[in-house]
Structure formats: structure tokens, C-alpha cells
Amino acid sequence: MTDEPRLIGRKEAAAYCGISPTCFSMWVASHKMPPAIPGTRKWDKRAIDAKLDEISGLARDGGEDAFDRWERENRKETDFQRWKRERDARRNAKP
């Protein structure tokens, strides 16, 4: 396990990205970097890594993260969705 904290302040986040703190703040304001964790002045290194991957073109699976992939693969049709699908099929089947 690493001794480095996962959450870092603005100066550390800027240094992590190799840019000035002012530039980092501008990147956050322009949504190039993620915002600080709500209620804190700390950034998650993994969120920074994900944004860097995205802006450098290295995003995996077209930007779909593991949770989105799991949700898509495990999505279950609700009763309402099934009713709607069957209703639309009936409507389209009529001459």
C-alpha cells in the first residue's frame, strides 16, 4: 500500500499535473479538470487521471467507465419498459 494520499490540495494537484496552481484553477473552471470533492478543497488523484486520459485521447472504451459498462451489461427491463416495447410492437404490426 502506498503512503501517498489519494486526496490532494490545489497546489499538489497542480504539481501532479505539472502546471501552476493558477493554471490548474483555470482548468477546473473550464472543466478540463474535475472539481474539488464537494465540501472540501481536495481533489481525487484518480479523477484527475481520468480527466487527463480523456483530454489526451487515452480514455478507455470510448470514455465508458467500469460502472457504466456494468450498468449497461446488467440493465434489466422494467415492467413498464416491457409493456411499452410490446405496445409499440403491436402498433407497428397493424396495417
Backbone as a ProteinNet text record, in pm:
[ID]
protein_1_A
[PRIMARY]
MTDEPRLIGRKEAAAYCGISPTCFSMWVASHKMPPAIPGTRKWDKRAIDAKLDEISGLARDGGEDAFDRWERENRKETDFQRWKRERDARRNAKP
[TERTIARY]
84.1	0	89.2	46.2	126.1	100.5	202.5	189.5	135	128.5	80.3	-71.3	-122.2	-268	-332.4	-452.7	-527.4	-586.7	-626.5	-681.9	-569.7	-566.2	-459.5	-517.7	-446.2	-487.4	-456.9	-495.1	-479.9	-334.1	-244.4	-102.6	-45	-81	-32.2	-91.6	-220.8	-285.4	-219.9	-188.6	-120.8	16.5	91.2	223.1	210.9	109.1	83.9	64.7	-1.9	-25.7	90.8	183.5	297.4	263.7	165.7	123.9	119.9	103.2	97.2	-39.2	-46.1	-175.5	-278.7	-235.9	-327.3	-382.6	-295.4	-338.1	-433.7	-403.2	-491.4	-630.1	-636.5	-766.2	-842	-770.9	-835.1	-885.5	-810.7	-853.4	-977.7	-984.2	-1102.9	-1223.1	-1203	-1312.4	-1362.2	-1272.4	-1310.9	-1346.1	-1355.5	-1394.9	-1293.1	-1169.7	-1063.4	-1021.1	-1035.2	-1005.7	-1132.8	-1143.9	-1264	-1267.3	-1385.5	-1393.2	-1342.1	-1319.2	-1282	-1397.8	-1367.4	-1470.4	-1562	-1693.4	-1786.5	-1759.8	-1758.2	-1736.7	-1590.7	-1500.6	-1357.2	-1283.7	-1157.5	-1067.8	-963.6	-1011.5	-923.8	-969.9	-874.4	-901.8	-860	-933.6	-905	-807	-693.6	-593.3	-650.8	-738.2	-795.9	-886.6	-959.2	-1044	-957.1	-845.6	-752.2	-695.5	-655.2	-602.4	-705.5	-831.5	-937.1	-954.6	-952.2	-965.9	-844.3	-725.1	-605	-611.2	-657.8	-675.1	-773.5	-882.4	-985.3	-932.8	-865.4	-821	-701.3	-629.6	-516.3	-553.7	-682.2	-727.9	-702.9	-671.6	-642.6	-759.3	-876.4	-992.7	-1022.3	-1047.8	-1076.3	-1220.3	-1241.9	-1376.4	-1461.6	-1402.3	-1479.2	-1529.5	-1460.7	-1498.3	-1591.8	-1630.8	-1720.2	-1638.6	-1676	-1603	-1658.9	-1595.8	-1632.9	-1776.5	-1822	-1959	-2058.9	-2033.6	-2124.6	-2133.7	-2020.4	-2019.1	-2099.5	-2078.1	-2152.3	-2301.7	-2339	-2480	-2542.6	-2471.8	-2524	-2539.2	-2439.9	-2442.1	-2544.4	-2577.9	-2667	-2803.5	-2831.4	-2959.2	-3073.2	-3171.4	-3289.8	-3405.5	-3486.3	-3603.8	-3711	-3764.8	-3872	-4003.5	-4104.2	-4236.8	-4291.2	-4270.8	-4317.8	-4246	-4114.4	-4039.7	-4084.8	-4111.3	-4159.2	-4296.9	-4388.7	-4521.6	-4512.2	-4426.4	-4411	-4355	-4255	-4196.6	-4300.9	-4378.6	-4482.3	-4592.9	-4631.2	-4732.1	-4684.2	-4558.7	-4505.3	-4498.1	-4465.1	-4462	-4602.9	-4703.5	-4842	-4883.9	-4850.6	-4886.8	-4820.3	-4696.2	-4622.7	-4667.6	-4728	-4770.2	-4903.5	-4981.9	-5111.5	-5091.7	-5178.8	-5167	-5207.7
-116.9	0	124	226.7	347.9	442.5	521.8	618.4	751.6	769.1	894	902.4	1019.3	1033.4	1038.5	986.7	990.3	1128.4	1195.9	1330.2	1431.7	1530.6	1629.8	1769.4	1868	2007.4	2064.2	2190.6	2255.2	2262.4	2302.7	2313.3	2176.5	2074.9	1940.1	1886.9	1918.3	1873.9	1939.6	2067.4	2137.8	2077.2	2052.3	1990.3	1850.9	1776.3	1642.4	1646.9	1755.5	1772.4	1840.5	1895.7	1964.8	2104.9	2168.5	2303.3	2390.2	2520.7	2611.8	2600.3	2639.7	2638.8	2728.1	2841.2	2929.4	2861.1	2796.2	2723.3	2610.5	2540	2432.6	2486.9	2601.6	2662.6	2698.5	2747.6	2780.3	2653.3	2544.7	2417.7	2364.6	2382.8	2339.6	2422.9	2554.3	2643.8	2613.4	2566.4	2535.5	2388	2313.8	2172.3	2079.6	2124.6	2033.7	1941.8	1990.8	1913.4	1901.6	1795	1778.1	1881.5	1908	1999.8	1931.4	2011.1	1955.4	1870.3	1776.3	1693.4	1786.2	1773.4	1863.5	1873.7	1997.2	2022	2023	2008.8	2008.5	2098.4	2109.6	2174.7	2072.4	1951.1	1839.8	1779	1732.4	1665.8	1520.3	1435.2	1291.7	1267.9	1206.3	1180.1	1095.9	1000.7	915.1	994.5	1092.1	1177.5	1263.4	1311.5	1388.7	1300.7	1178.6	1086.1	1059.1	1040	1012.3	1129.9	1252.8	1370.7	1386.3	1359.2	1366.5	1262.8	1141.7	1037.9	1084.3	1147.6	1193.1	1302	1403	1513.6	1476	1371.1	1329.2	1218.3	1177.7	1075.7	933.6	915.6	781.2	717.4	781	727	586.8	496	357	342.4	251.7	213.8	334.5	430.1	545.7	629.8	626.2	707.2	637	515	442.6	385.5	420.7	368	231.3	169.5	33.8	26.2	126.9	125.7	138.6	231.7	248	119.4	53.4	-73.1	-178.8	-189.1	-286	-257.4	-130.4	-94	-129.9	-101.1	-133.1	-284	-360.7	-505.4	-574.1	-512.3	-574.9	-508.3	-419.9	-347.8	-446.2	-437.5	-522.6	-439.6	-498.3	-429.8	-426.6	-308.6	-296.7	-340.4	-362.5	-398.8	-290.7	-164.8	-55.1	-53.4	-73.2	-74.6	-190.6	-308.6	-422.7	-392.7	-336.1	-300	-202.4	-103.1	-2.1	-64.5	-152.6	-219.3	-305.3	-381	-466.9	-383.1	-272.3	-183.5	-126.5	-81.8	-27	-132.9	-256.7	-366.5	-393	-390.3	-410	-298	-176	-61.4	-71.1	-112.9	-123.2	-242.8	-344	-464.1	-441.9	-343.1	-318.5	-256.5	-299	-246	-102.8
0	0	0	-69.6	-81.1	36.6	70.1	177.8	127.7	-5.2	-62.3	-49.7	-10.5	-0.2	-138	-146.3	-271.9	-295.2	-187.7	-198.3	-178.1	-267.9	-263	-279	-225.1	-235.9	-374	-393.6	-524.2	-567.1	-477.1	-513.6	-550.6	-471.9	-500.5	-630.5	-655	-778.8	-899.8	-886.7	-995.9	-1021.6	-914.5	-929	-989.5	-949.5	-1002.4	-1154.7	-1201.5	-1345.1	-1415.8	-1338.3	-1397.6	-1446.4	-1382.7	-1420	-1294.4	-1313.4	-1198.8	-1130.7	-1002.6	-933.5	-1002.9	-1056.8	-1128.3	-1252.7	-1327.2	-1447.1	-1408.2	-1298.9	-1253.6	-1223.2	-1154.4	-1123.6	-1251.1	-1351.5	-1479.2	-1547.3	-1539.2	-1598.3	-1526.6	-1395.1	-1320.4	-1365.2	-1376.3	-1416.1	-1557.1	-1644.9	-1783	-1802.2	-1692.3	-1690.7	-1756.6	-1771.7	-1817.7	-1704	-1581.9	-1462	-1380	-1300.9	-1218.5	-1106.4	-1053	-939.1	-813	-710.2	-580.2	-528.7	-443	-381.6	-301.4	-318.7	-250.5	-100.5	-52.6	89.3	130.3	32.2	62.6	-35.6	-13.2	-109.5	-153.2	-173.8	-211.6	-342.8	-421.5	-548.3	-538.5	-606.1	-610.9	-725.3	-695	-798.9	-912.5	-879.4	-984.3	-1076.8	-1021.7	-1105.6	-1196.9	-1144.1	-1226.1	-1336.8	-1301.3	-1401.8	-1511.6	-1472.6	-1570.7	-1666.3	-1612.9	-1698.2	-1789.2	-1737.6	-1821.4	-1932.8	-1900.3	-2002.7	-2109	-2064.4	-2156.7	-2250.5	-2195.8	-2281.5	-2367.5	-2329.6	-2411.7	-2509.7	-2508.4	-2601.4	-2556	-2430.7	-2379.4	-2306.7	-2311	-2239.3	-2288.7	-2194	-2227.2	-2273.9	-2367.2	-2411.2	-2449.2	-2517	-2558.9	-2443.3	-2329.4	-2215.7	-2118.2	-2148.3	-2058.6	-1943.1	-1821.4	-1707.2	-1666.1	-1569.6	-1529.6	-1480	-1403.4	-1354	-1468.4	-1561.9	-1675.4	-1757.1	-1777.3	-1851.5	-1776	-1642.9	-1562.3	-1569.4	-1555.3	-1558.2	-1693.1	-1803.2	-1936	-1953.3	-1907.7	-1925.6	-1834.3	-1722.6	-1625.2	-1616	-1708.1	-1706	-1728.7	-1645.6	-1657.5	-1708.4	-1793.7	-1845.6	-1736.8	-1710.9	-1612.2	-1675.5	-1591.3	-1642	-1734.3	-1696.8	-1780.1	-1915.5	-1912.7	-2038.8	-2127.8	-2068.9	-2146	-2204.8	-2122.7	-2170.7	-2287.8	-2274.8	-2379.1	-2508.2	-2492.9	-2609.3	-2680.3	-2602.2	-2661.4	-2725.6	-2660.9	-2717.6	-2852	-2856.8	-2981.3	-3090.7	-3050.6	-3149.4	-3204.8	-3117.8	-3163.1	-3257.9	-3223.9	-3309.5	-3446.2	-3446.6	-3574.1	-3657.2	-3594.6	-3665	-3738.5	-3697.7	-3760.6	-3899	-3995	-4133.3	-4146.9
[MASK]
+++++++++++++++++++++++++++++++++++++++++++++++++++++++++++++++++++++++++++++++++++++++++++++++

